[in-house]
Amino acid sequence: MSKLAILSELWQFLKVRKKWWLGPIVFFLLLLAFLIVLTEGSALAPFIYALF
């Protein structure tokens, strides 16, 4: 299953089940994941990991 299919299925779930409050949570988690991957090899990594 591709990543795009998973996002599409998640969108369908949110739409059908009216779970709109999950949208900001998912967005924030994706943003944090992107931030961690982006700063993995930089000097900012210790500061990012200190948040958790």
N, C-alpha and C positions, 0 to 999 in steps of 0.2 A: 504494500500500500504506500503510495507516494505521500510526501508531506503536504502537497496541495490537496490531496483527497481528504486527509485528516482535517485540515482547516475547513474544507467545504462541509464535511460531516459535522464538525463542531458548530459551524454557522447554522446549519439546518436544525441541529438540536436546540440552539438558542432561540431560533425563530419559532419552532413548533411548540416548545415547552414554555415559552415566554419567560425565560431565565435571563432577562436583560442585565440583572445585577452581576452576572458572571463575566460580562464583557470587560469592564475595567480591571477585574482581577486577572483575567487572561492576558490583557494588554500589558499590564504591569509586569507580570511574570516573563512575558516574551521580551520586554524591554530590558529587564535585569539579565536575562540569559544572553541577549545580544551584547550588553555592556561587559559581561564577564568574558565572553569569547573575544571581544574586541580588545580588551586590555590584558589579555592573558600573558603576553610576553613583554609588557611595558613596565615602566617604573611605577605606574599607578596601581598595579595589581595588589600590593599589600594594603593599600588604603581601601580598595573595593572589597577585599575579603574581610577586612576588619568590620565592615558594616554587618556582616552576618555573624 
